[in-house]
Every structure is written in C-alpha cells, then in structure tokens.
Amino acid sequence: MAWNPSPKVKFARSFGDQFDKDIVVVLAVNTRTNTLEAVTYGRTKALCDEARVLGDIASDAIYKTMEEVNGRK
C-alpha cells in the first residue's frame, strides 16, 4: 500500500485507527460553492481499492441528489 501524506487521508486513517475500521469514506459538501469532496482510506491496498469504489459510488449518488435538490429551488 502506498503511503498518502495528504492531511485529509491522515484524518480518515486516524478515524479508522481510533474506531477500528478497515475502510473509511468521508464525504463533505460545501453548499456555498455547491461542491462535493470524497476522501477514502483502506487499511490494505485491496481495501484502499474497495474504499475508492465505495467513495465513487457514494459521491455519485450524493452529487446526483444535490443536482435534483438544487433544481427544485
């Protein structure tokens, strides 16, 4: 597994260590700029790959919902 020094990944890794989780997906929305960000972490290379897929699926679902909600305004 490649080490990622990003502070956001460090946060996800810390959360995983603190709460004994093998995969962590953090999703953040900024309503002022209408942006979405996902950060993923997996304890092993295989789990990193799985976390990335889960993060992409979750991000896509939330982004689609954000577009629908914004379209109703």
N, CA and C of each residue as an Amber inpcrd file, in Angstrom:
protein
   219
   0.8470000  -1.1670000   0.0000000   0.0000000   0.0000000   0.0000000
   0.8940000   1.2320000   0.0000000   0.5970000   2.1490000  -0.9090000
   1.3530000   3.3970000  -0.9780000   0.8900000   4.3330000   0.1370000
   1.8370000   5.0010000   0.7350000   1.5300000   5.9360000   1.8210000
   1.0690000   7.2490000   1.2150000  -0.0550000   7.7570000   1.6880000
  -0.5620000   9.0330000   1.2070000  -0.4380000  10.0470000   2.3360000
   0.3940000  11.0740000   2.1660000   0.6280000  12.0400000   3.2400000
  -0.4320000  13.1460000   3.3410000  -1.4540000  13.1070000   2.4880000
  -2.4880000  14.1400000   2.5000000  -3.0960000  14.2860000   3.8980000
  -3.2920000  15.5210000   4.3660000  -3.9140000  15.7250000   5.6870000
  -5.3230000  15.1530000   5.7560000  -6.0230000  15.1490000   4.6310000
  -7.3820000  14.6020000   4.6210000  -7.3560000  13.0840000   4.7570000
  -6.4190000  12.4440000   4.0790000  -6.2800000  10.9900000   4.2110000
  -5.7690000  10.6550000   5.6180000  -4.8940000  11.4850000   6.1470000
  -4.4140000  11.2860000   7.5170000  -5.5860000  11.2870000   8.5000000
  -6.5380000  12.2090000   8.2920000  -7.7250000  12.2570000   9.1350000
  -8.5270000  10.9530000   9.0200000  -8.7450000  10.4880000   7.7910000
  -9.5000000   9.2480000   7.5810000  -8.7720000   8.0570000   8.2020000
  -7.4470000   8.0130000   8.0300000  -6.6420000   6.9300000   8.6110000
  -6.7410000   6.9560000  10.1340000  -6.6610000   8.1540000  10.7090000
  -6.7650000   8.3120000  12.1620000  -8.1320000   7.8490000  12.6660000
  -9.1810000   8.2210000  11.9370000 -10.5300000   7.7800000  12.3040000
 -10.5990000   6.2500000  12.2820000 -10.0550000   5.6550000  11.2170000
 -10.0550000   4.1950000  11.1120000  -9.2970000   3.5440000  12.2540000
  -8.1410000   4.0970000  12.5880000  -7.3560000   3.5470000  13.7000000
  -8.0910000   3.7050000  15.0200000  -8.6520000   4.8830000  15.2530000
  -9.3090000   5.1670000  16.5300000 -10.5570000   4.3080000  16.7340000
 -11.2930000   4.0470000  15.6490000 -12.5530000   3.3240000  15.7820000
 -12.4940000   1.9170000  15.1890000 -11.2690000   1.4350000  14.9190000
 -11.0330000   0.0780000  14.4400000 -11.8380000  -0.2410000  13.1800000
 -11.7060000   0.6350000  12.1680000 -12.3820000   0.4460000  10.8850000
 -11.3450000   0.1960000   9.8000000 -11.6320000  -0.7660000   8.9200000
 -10.7220000  -1.1150000   7.8350000 -10.8790000  -0.2090000   6.6220000
 -12.0860000   0.3360000   6.4410000 -12.3750000   1.2430000   5.3370000
 -13.0560000   2.4700000   5.9130000 -12.6230000   3.6500000   5.4570000
 -13.2440000   4.9080000   5.8740000 -13.5200000   5.7170000   4.6170000
 -14.7510000   6.1950000   4.5060000 -15.1460000   7.0780000   3.4120000
 -15.7040000   8.3450000   4.0460000 -15.0820000   9.4840000   3.7490000
 -15.5260000  10.7760000   4.2760000 -16.0670000  11.5760000   3.0950000
 -17.3050000  12.0320000   3.2290000 -17.9140000  12.8640000   2.1950000
 -18.2000000  14.2310000   2.7950000 -17.8350000  15.2710000   2.0730000
 -18.0340000  16.6340000   2.5670000 -18.6800000  17.4750000   1.4750000
 -19.6830000  18.2620000   1.8700000 -20.3930000  19.1240000   0.9320000
 -20.1980000  20.5710000   1.3530000 -19.9000000  21.4210000   0.3740000
 -19.8490000  22.8580000   0.6090000 -21.0400000  23.4570000  -0.1340000
 -22.0680000  23.8640000   0.6060000 -23.2790000  24.3780000  -0.0280000
 -23.0750000  25.7600000  -0.6390000 -22.0790000  26.4830000  -0.1750000
 -21.8180000  27.8120000  -0.7450000 -21.2750000  27.7050000  -2.1710000
 -20.4440000  26.7110000  -2.4080000 -19.8500000  26.5440000  -3.7380000
 -20.4800000  25.3720000  -4.5030000 -21.4160000  24.6930000  -3.8560000
 -22.0970000  23.5400000  -4.4520000 -21.0910000  22.4840000  -4.9220000
 -20.1380000  22.1740000  -4.0420000 -19.1270000  21.1690000  -4.3620000
 -19.1840000  20.0240000  -3.3600000 -18.6760000  18.9120000  -3.8040000
 -18.6380000  17.6920000  -3.0090000 -17.2200000  17.1380000  -3.0640000
 -16.7390000  16.6670000  -1.9420000 -15.4050000  16.0710000  -1.8950000
 -15.4660000  14.7550000  -1.1500000 -14.7450000  13.7720000  -1.6620000
 -14.6640000  12.4720000  -1.0050000 -13.2140000  12.1600000  -0.6780000
 -13.0050000  11.6040000   0.5030000 -11.6880000  11.1360000   0.9290000
 -11.8740000   9.6920000   1.3570000 -11.0160000   8.8130000   0.8690000
 -11.1520000   7.3970000   1.2210000  -9.8450000   6.8550000   1.7860000
  -9.9980000   5.8400000   2.6120000  -8.8410000   5.1690000   3.2170000
  -9.1710000   3.6930000   3.3850000  -8.2220000   2.8560000   3.0910000
  -8.3320000   1.4240000   3.3610000  -7.0420000   0.9410000   4.0010000
  -7.1740000   0.0530000   4.9660000  -6.0190000  -0.3980000   5.7420000
  -4.9780000  -1.1380000   4.8990000  -5.4230000  -1.8050000   3.8280000
  -4.5140000  -2.5140000   2.9240000  -4.7250000  -1.9880000   1.5070000
  -3.8610000  -2.3890000   0.5760000  -4.0140000  -1.9750000  -0.8160000
  -5.3720000  -2.4100000  -1.3600000  -5.7580000  -3.6510000  -1.0970000
  -7.0530000  -4.1530000  -1.5850000  -8.2040000  -3.3490000  -0.9740000
  -8.0960000  -3.0280000   0.3150000  -9.1480000  -2.2500000   0.9640000
  -9.1430000  -0.8030000   0.4820000  -7.9720000  -0.2670000   0.1340000
  -7.9100000   1.0800000  -0.4610000  -8.6780000   1.0990000  -1.7710000
  -8.4760000   0.0690000  -2.5850000  -9.1860000  -0.0140000  -3.8620000
 -10.6900000  -0.1040000  -3.6380000 -11.1040000  -0.9030000  -2.6780000
 -12.5270000  -1.0450000  -2.3630000 -13.0960000   0.2740000  -1.8280000
 -12.3450000   0.9470000  -0.9820000 -12.7830000   2.2320000  -0.4320000
 -12.9750000   3.2460000  -1.5510000 -12.0720000   3.2520000  -2.5120000
 -12.1780000   4.1880000  -3.6360000 -13.4630000   3.9500000  -4.4170000
 -13.7900000   2.6780000  -4.6660000 -15.0230000   2.3430000  -5.3890000
 -16.2440000   2.7860000  -4.5800000 -16.2460000   2.4810000  -3.2950000
 -17.3640000   2.8950000  -2.4400000 -17.4950000   4.4100000  -2.3980000
 -16.3730000   5.1100000  -2.3060000 -16.3940000   6.5660000  -2.2930000
 -16.9480000   7.1360000  -3.5920000 -16.5670000   6.5280000  -4.7160000
 -17.0800000   6.9870000  -6.0130000 -18.5920000   6.7770000  -6.1130000
 -19.0580000   5.6180000  -5.6770000 -20.4960000   5.3210000  -5.7290000
 -21.2660000   6.2850000  -4.8360000 -20.7840000   6.4960000  -3.6240000
 -21.4530000   7.4020000  -2.6840000 -21.4270000   8.8350000  -3.1990000
 -20.2940000   9.2590000  -3.7330000 -20.1760000  10.6230000  -4.2730000
 -21.1460000  10.8410000  -5.4250000 -21.2050000   9.8670000  -6.3300000
 -22.1110000   9.9850000  -7.4740000 -23.5610000  10.1060000  -7.0100000
 -23.9460000   9.3020000  -6.0370000 -25.3260000   9.3380000  -5.5340000
 -25.6310000  10.6770000  -4.8660000 -24.7070000  11.1750000  -4.0740000
 -24.9440000  12.4480000  -3.3890000 -24.9310000  13.6000000  -4.3920000
 -24.0180000  13.5700000  -5.3530000 -23.9520000  14.6400000  -6.3410000
 -25.2490000  14.6910000  -7.1510000 -25.7470000  13.5150000  -7.5480000
 -26.9980000  13.4540000  -8.3040000 -28.1450000  14.0360000  -7.4710000
 -28.1860000  13.7060000  -6.1950000 -29.2230000  14.2250000  -5.3140000
 -29.0810000  15.7350000  -5.1310000 -27.8440000  16.2210000  -5.0230000
 -27.6170000  17.6610000  -4.9110000 -28.1640000  18.3830000  -6.1420000
 -27.9390000  17.8220000  -7.3300000 -28.4590000  18.4330000  -8.5550000
 -29.9810000  18.4610000  -8.5530000 -30.6050000  17.3690000  -8.0770000
 -32.0620000  17.3070000  -8.0250000 -32.6140000  18.3330000  -7.0470000
 -31.9980000  18.4250000  -5.8820000 -32.4570000  19.3720000  -4.8650000
 -32.2800000  20.8020000  -5.3620000 -31.1370000  21.1010000  -5.9540000
 -30.8930000  22.4520000  -6.4700000 -31.8370000  22.7940000  -7.6220000
 -32.2540000  21.7830000  -8.3760000 -33.1880000  22.0080000  -9.4700000
 -34.5930000  22.3570000  -8.9800000 -34.9080000  21.9850000  -7.7410000
 -36.2260000  22.2630000  -7.1700000 -36.3230000  23.6500000  -6.5720000
 -35.1800000  24.3110000  -6.4040000 -35.1920000  25.6330000  -5.7540000
 -35.6770000  26.6990000  -6.6990000
